Amino acid sequence: MLQKIASLYINTRLFSCRGSNRLSYSRSKIWVLMASLLCDLGVAARVVRAGTILLVQEASGAHKGRWGLPKGRVDQGESPETAALRELKEETGHQGQVMGLAGVRTALRNDGPAVFLCYDVHVEGDVAAHANEEISSIKWFTLTQCASIEWVSETMHQLAIDGLTQRSLMPNLAGLTPRSSPYAVYRTSKTERLRQGDAS
């Protein structure tokens, strides 16, 4: 169940500057997290190659027999990018590399936020059939073939169409802001410079 969490963590050293009553911080690490929310976070891997897109067919559940992108939920201690690559490997056998952010879907479920992130992923080579208890079939589809199958959701269908008809505009800017705890930054790569006075 989703619930609000309020927490405060401070780990720091204090020292007093000479000639001043002001306290400063040395070698400080301060985290303040107020009223944060647990989030239902899902991910998918969109893999396009040579005019085809990699899809998986659900083997069970409410979407049994329907097609969609390799997908799943983010596990504790796992980044969304790592989760997308893990789901891709588990469901298709492919190793991949995240190239950019393809799309975001947001919703409100059980009074909590639900966020779904779709990544553009590059894979090399082919793998043997890799069906499991969750996935009954794996196949590369052309744009025309995508119109003749049943989809897990309209969101999946649209993400697939976009992947086959346009290029990702939000690449992963690796190394843009190096930190001790790595994180990913995505930014639109195609921008239009505003003329003076247009930013209002």
C-alpha positions as CSV (number, residue, x, y, z in Angstrom):
1,M,0.0,0.0,0.0
2,L,1.3,3.4,-0.9
3,Q,1.8,5.8,2.0
4,K,3.4,9.1,2.8
5,I,6.9,9.0,4.4
6,A,8.6,11.9,6.2
7,S,12.2,11.5,7.1
8,L,15.3,13.6,8.0
9,Y,18.9,12.4,8.0
10,I,21.8,14.5,8.9
11,N,25.4,13.3,9.2
12,T,27.8,16.3,9.6
13,R,30.6,17.9,11.5
14,L,30.2,21.4,12.9
15,F,33.0,23.8,13.7
16,S,33.0,27.5,14.7
17,C,34.9,30.0,12.6
18,R,37.3,32.3,14.6
19,G,36.0,35.8,15.2
20,S,32.4,34.8,14.4
21,N,29.5,33.2,16.1
22,R,28.4,31.6,12.8
23,L,28.6,27.9,12.5
24,S,29.9,26.3,9.3
25,Y,29.8,22.8,8.0
26,S,32.8,20.7,7.2
27,R,32.8,17.4,5.2
28,S,29.0,17.5,5.5
29,K,26.5,15.1,4.1
30,I,23.0,16.3,4.6
31,W,19.8,14.6,3.3
32,V,16.5,16.1,3.9
33,L,13.5,14.2,2.6
34,M,10.1,15.6,3.5
35,A,6.8,14.1,2.8
36,S,8.1,11.7,0.1
37,L,5.8,9.2,-1.6
38,L,6.3,5.6,-2.5
39,C,5.7,5.2,-6.2
40,D,4.6,2.3,-8.4
41,L,7.4,2.4,-10.9
42,G,7.4,0.3,-14.1
43,V,9.8,0.2,-17.0
44,A,10.0,-1.1,-20.6
45,A,12.7,-1.6,-23.2
46,R,12.0,-0.5,-26.7
47,V,14.4,-2.2,-29.1
48,V,14.3,-1.3,-32.8
49,R,16.6,-2.8,-35.4
50,A,16.5,-2.8,-39.2
51,G,12.9,-1.5,-39.4
52,T,11.6,-4.0,-36.9
53,I,10.7,-3.9,-33.2
54,L,11.2,-6.6,-30.5
55,L,8.0,-7.6,-28.9
56,V,7.0,-10.3,-26.3
57,Q,3.7,-12.2,-26.0
58,E,2.3,-12.6,-22.5
59,A,1.9,-16.2,-21.4
60,S,-0.5,-15.7,-18.5
61,G,-2.6,-13.2,-16.6
62,A,-5.1,-10.5,-17.7
63,H,-3.0,-9.9,-20.9
64,K,-2.5,-13.5,-21.9
65,G,-1.8,-13.7,-25.7
66,R,-1.3,-10.0,-26.1
67,W,1.9,-8.4,-27.3
68,G,4.0,-5.6,-25.9
69,L,7.5,-4.4,-25.1
70,P,9.7,-6.3,-22.6
71,K,8.6,-4.7,-19.3
72,G,8.4,-5.0,-15.5
73,R,8.7,-3.3,-12.2
74,V,11.8,-1.8,-10.6
75,D,13.2,-3.8,-7.7
76,Q,14.5,-2.3,-4.4
77,G,18.0,-1.0,-4.8
78,E,17.8,-1.0,-8.6
79,S,17.8,2.0,-11.0
80,P,15.1,2.2,-13.6
81,E,17.7,1.8,-16.4
82,T,19.1,-1.4,-14.7
83,A,15.6,-2.7,-14.3
84,A,14.7,-2.2,-18.0
85,L,17.9,-4.1,-19.1
86,R,17.2,-6.8,-16.5
87,E,13.6,-7.3,-17.8
88,L,14.9,-7.3,-21.4
89,K,17.4,-10.1,-20.5
90,E,14.9,-12.1,-18.5
91,E,12.2,-12.0,-21.2
92,T,14.2,-12.1,-24.4
93,G,17.7,-13.2,-23.6
94,H,19.2,-10.0,-25.1
95,Q,21.8,-7.9,-23.4
96,G,21.3,-4.3,-24.1
97,Q,22.5,-0.7,-23.6
98,V,20.1,2.2,-22.7
99,M,20.4,4.9,-25.4
100,G,17.7,7.3,-24.3
101,L,14.3,7.9,-22.8
102,A,11.4,7.0,-25.2
103,G,8.4,8.0,-23.2
104,V,6.7,8.5,-19.8
105,R,3.2,7.5,-18.7
106,T,1.8,8.7,-15.4
107,A,-1.3,7.7,-13.5
108,L,-2.9,7.7,-10.1
109,R,-3.5,4.2,-8.6
110,N,-4.7,3.4,-5.1
111,D,-4.3,7.1,-4.2
112,G,-0.6,6.9,-5.2
113,P,1.4,7.9,-8.2
114,A,2.2,5.3,-10.9
115,V,5.0,6.1,-13.3
116,F,6.0,4.0,-16.3
117,L,9.3,4.8,-18.1
118,C,10.1,3.4,-21.6
119,Y,13.7,3.4,-22.7
120,D,15.3,3.1,-26.2
121,V,17.7,0.2,-25.9
122,H,20.4,-1.0,-28.3
123,V,21.1,-4.8,-28.6
124,E,23.8,-6.7,-30.6
125,G,23.4,-10.1,-32.2
126,D,20.7,-12.7,-32.0
127,V,19.6,-15.1,-29.3
128,A,17.9,-18.5,-29.4
129,A,14.2,-18.7,-28.4
130,H,13.9,-17.6,-24.8
131,A,10.3,-18.1,-23.7
132,N,9.6,-18.6,-20.0
133,E,6.6,-18.9,-17.7
134,E,5.8,-15.2,-18.2
135,I,6.5,-15.0,-22.0
136,S,5.1,-17.4,-24.5
137,S,6.7,-16.0,-27.7
138,I,9.3,-13.4,-28.8
139,K,9.3,-11.9,-32.3
140,W,10.5,-9.0,-34.4
141,F,7.6,-7.0,-36.0
142,T,7.5,-4.6,-38.8
143,L,5.3,-1.5,-38.7
144,T,2.7,-3.2,-40.9
145,Q,2.6,-6.3,-38.7
146,C,2.1,-4.2,-35.6
147,A,-1.3,-3.2,-36.9
148,S,-2.5,-6.9,-36.9
149,I,-1.8,-8.0,-33.4
150,E,-3.5,-7.6,-30.0
151,W,-1.6,-5.2,-27.7
152,V,-1.2,-5.2,-23.9
153,S,-2.2,-1.5,-24.0
154,E,-2.6,1.4,-26.4
155,T,0.4,3.0,-24.8
156,M,2.6,0.0,-25.8
157,H,1.2,0.2,-29.3
158,Q,1.9,3.9,-29.7
159,L,5.4,3.6,-28.3
160,A,6.1,0.8,-30.8
161,I,4.8,2.9,-33.7
162,D,6.9,5.9,-32.6
163,G,10.0,3.7,-32.3
164,L,9.5,2.5,-35.9
165,T,8.7,5.9,-37.4
166,Q,10.9,8.5,-35.5
167,R,14.2,8.9,-33.7
168,S,14.5,9.3,-30.0
169,L,14.9,12.9,-29.0
170,M,15.9,12.3,-25.4
171,P,19.3,10.7,-25.3
172,N,21.1,9.6,-22.1
173,L,23.7,12.3,-21.4
174,A,26.2,10.0,-19.7
175,G,28.8,11.8,-17.7
176,L,27.1,15.1,-17.8
177,T,27.1,15.5,-14.0
178,P,29.5,13.0,-12.4
179,R,28.7,12.2,-8.8
180,S,29.7,9.6,-6.2
181,S,26.2,8.1,-6.7
182,P,25.7,7.8,-10.5
183,Y,22.4,9.0,-12.0
184,A,21.1,9.4,-15.5
185,V,20.2,12.7,-17.2
186,Y,17.9,12.9,-20.2
187,R,17.5,16.1,-22.3
188,T,15.8,16.8,-25.6
189,S,18.5,16.9,-28.3
190,K,16.5,18.8,-30.8
191,T,15.7,22.3,-29.6
192,E,14.6,25.6,-31.1
193,R,16.2,28.8,-29.9
194,L,13.7,31.2,-28.7
195,R,13.7,34.7,-30.1
196,Q,13.9,37.5,-27.5
197,G,10.5,38.0,-26.0
198,D,9.2,34.6,-26.9
199,A,9.9,33.0,-23.5
200,S,6.9,34.7,-21.7
